[in-house]
């Protein structure tokens, strides 16, 4: 049995025994995804590192094995910006793992310049939402086969700036990289809440949850301004610790959503500090726009049409 920290905060020490559990983690070659995999593997889970670049994914797997020689680590090539690649990856994963305990939709891009995927979709919306929507739908049978399985999707504080523009989801008329990012992160929550409602209606034993890391130092910030990145410099930790944290802290909301036995479907976890920027993971409240059932249902229908994926629930 694990012991909670003396301050009463939920930490990585509270991740219970994960032996026998299988977790697929997208974007696990670095940052939050790799840290999440490291902690789960240290507690006995088989972790599948899924990512676009097979070289960096293999290197991440080797890094975990060097640090934990007994770690059960697998890899999967997955390009979320290509629906064909998502389908190929999902077919391979379902064949290897007909029973799946955790799907952690962690990968993402932030503030990227305007570009379209091979499918003709705006990059941030396609990668952050549509790719994960398709992957989850394709892997859901493997998850439904395991009572207590979970889908954890990462959102962001940025969702609060997001607004769904169903008349222009691909930002073809006007593109603003910050607006597009906020929309994609809002979509992550709309998706989670609608998925949980569908799972509950079907009386499935799988849960859908969401989490966000606050402001965490990762390579996701590469498209931020030089000034913003300078403000997050770890050498300024005595001054900026109230607004930015390292990946070990940033991964805790995901880990709690994935492993806390008391977690409830439809729950959103984030840091407990000022404006949810940093801190230990607690249940947090998302924006009012994320809780609109009409938008949740409409996004689901739009996502089915755009991906061609129909869910079994």
N, C-alpha and C positions, 0 to 999 in steps of 0.2 A: 504493500500500500504506500502511495506517495504521500509526502508531507507538504502541506501548504506553508508558504513563507510566513515568518513571524509577524509580518505586517498584515497578514490576511489577504494579500493579493494573489490572484491566480497567475501562476508562472509555469514554465516548461516542466517544473518538478511535478505539476499536477496532471500531466499527461499519464494516464494509467497504462497498464500493460497492453500493448497493441499486437501481441503475438497472434499470428494467424490472420491478421487483417491485411488486405491488399489495397494500396492507395495509388491512384493515378494522379499525378500533379502536373499541370501544364505550366510551361515557362519555368521549368525546374533547373535550368542550367546555371542560374546565378540568383543572387538577391533573395527575395522573400520565398520563392519557390524552392530554392536549394536549402535554405534554412529550415523550411517546413519539412522537407524530406529528411534532413539530418536528424531532427528531433524525433520524427515518427520512426525512422530506422533505429535510432538509439533505444526506442521503447519496444522494438521487436517487430514492427510492421515491415511487410514487403513493399518497397516504394518503387514506382515506375516513373522515371523522369521523362517527361514528354516535352519535346521542343523542336523548333524548326531546323536548327543546325545540328546534324548528327555528330560533328566533331566536338562542339562545345558540350553537347549532352553526354557524350562518351567521357570527356574530360571531367565533367561534374560527377559522373558515376565513379570514376577512378578516385576522385578526391574523397568521396564518401567512404569508399572501400579502404583507402589508406588510413583514414581516421578511425574507421570501425571495421576491422577485418572480417567480423562476423555479420556485417550488414547484408541484408537481402535487397539487392538493387538491380533493377532492370531498366531498359531504356526503350523509347518509342519515338520515331520521327513523326512530327506533327506540325504542319503549317496551317495555323488557324485562318490565315488570309486566303486559303484555297478550299472551297467546299469539296472538290475532288480529293484533295489531300486529306481532309478531315475524314471523309468516308473510308479511304484506304487505311488510315491509321486506326479508325474505330473497328474496322473489320479485323485487323490484326490483333488488336487488344481484346476484342470479344472472343476470338478464337483461343487466345492464350489464357484469358481470365473470364470464363463463363460466369464466375461469381466474383463480384467486386464490392468492397466495403466502402471505399471513399473515392469520390471524384472531386478534386479540388481545382476549380477553374481559376487559376492564378495568373496566367499570362496576360499581357496587355501592352499596348503602346500608348504613349501620352504626348499630346501637343505636337503630333507629327505634321509635317507639311502636307498639303493636299495631294492625294494620289488615290488611284482606283486599283482594286484588286483585279485578278484575271476574270473574276466573275462580274466585274463592273460595279463593285460596291465601294463606298468610301472606306478607306483603310481602317480608321479607328473604330467605326461602327462595326465593320466586318470582323475585325480581329477581336475586339473586346466583347462584342455581343453575339453576332451571327455565328461565328466559328464555334463558340462555346454552346450556343443553343443547339447547333447541329450535333456536336460531339456528345452532349448530354443525352439528346434524344436517341442517338445510335447506341449509346452504352447503357441506357436505362434498363433494358432487360437484364443485364448482368447485375445491376444494382437492386432491382426488384427481387432478385433471387436470394438476397441476403437480408433478413430482418434486421432493422437497425442501421442499414446502410445510409450514407449521407452524400448529398451534393452540396459543396460549399463554393460559393461564387464570390470573388473579390470585387467589391465596389470601391468607392473613394469618397472622401469629403467633397470632391469635385462634383458629385451627383447633385449637390444642392444648387448648383448653377445650371443644371441641365433642364431642358424643356424638350418634350417630344414634338417634333414637327413632322407629322405623318404625311404631309403634302410634299415633303422634301427630305426624306430620311437619309438620302445619299449626299445631301448638301450640294446638289448640282447647281442651284440658283445662287447660293452664297455660302462661302466656306470661311469659317473662323476656327482655327485649330483648338482654341480653348472651349468654344461653344460645342464643337463636335466631341471633344473629350467628355465634357459634362453630360452630354446626351447619351454617350455610350455607357457611362457609369450609372446614370439613371436607369438605363435599359437593363443593366445587371440586376438592379433591385426589383424592377417591374417583373422581370423574368422569374426571379426567385419566389416572389410572393404568389405569382400565378401558378408556378410549378407546385408549390406547397399546397395550394388550394386544390389542385387537380389530384395530387397524391392523396390528400385527406379524403376527397370525395370518393376515390377508388378504394379507400381503406387499405392503401399500401403501407408497408412498414418501412418505407424509405422517407427520409426527411430532406427538405431543402432549406438551407440556411445561407446567410451572407455575412461578410466581414469586411472590414477595411483597416488598413495599417496606420492610419494617421499620416504624419509626414515622416517618411523613412528614407534614409540614404540608400539609394540603389541606382543602377544604371538607367532606370526609367526616366531619370531627370535630364537625360542628355539633350533633350529638345527645349529645356528651360533656358531662360536668359542667363547670361554670365553673372549678372548681379544676384539672381535668385540662387544659382549654384554656389556663389561665393558665400551667401548668407548661411548655407547649409554645411560649410566646411567643417569637418570634424575637429580641426585645430581650434575652432571657436566654441568648443563644447561648453566651457563655463558660461558662455554668454547666450548660446542658442539652444541649450538643452530643453528649454520650455516649449520649443517649436519643432524640433527635429530629433529623431532617435535612430538607433542602429537597427539592423535587420533582426537581431535576436528579440528585441522588443516589438518590432513591427510585425513579426510573424505570430505573435501570441494570440491576437484575435482569431486568426485562421485556425490555429491549433485548438483553441477553445471550442470554436464552432464544430470542429471535426471530431473532438474527443470527449468533451464534457458530457458525462452520463445524464446530467440534468437539462441539457439543451433541448429546446422545443423547436419544432419546425416553424419556419417563418421568422426566426429570430435573427437579429442583426447585431453583430459584435464589433466594438471599436474601443479605442483607448479611453481611459477615464479622466485624462487631463484636460487642461484648458482648451476649449473648442475642439475636443477630441483629436488634438494634434499629436500628443504623446501620452504614454501611460500604460497601465495594465488593462487587460481586456475585461469589459463589462458589456451587458446588453445596452445598446444605444437606440435612439429613435432616428429614423430616416426622415427625409423631407415629406411634406404633405403631398407633393406631386408624385412621389414614389408609391404612395398608398392609394392612389386613385384606381379603383377596380376597372373602370372603363378603359383607361390607358393600358392597364395590365393585360386585359383581354385583347385589346386591339393590337398591341405589340406582338402578342402571341400569334394571332392570325397572320399579321404581316410577316413575321419571322418564318412561319410555316411556308408561306408562299415564296419567300425569297430563298429559302434553303431547300425546299422540297422535302423537308423532314416532317413526318407525322409521328406524334408521340403515342405510346401505348396506354396513356392515361388521359 
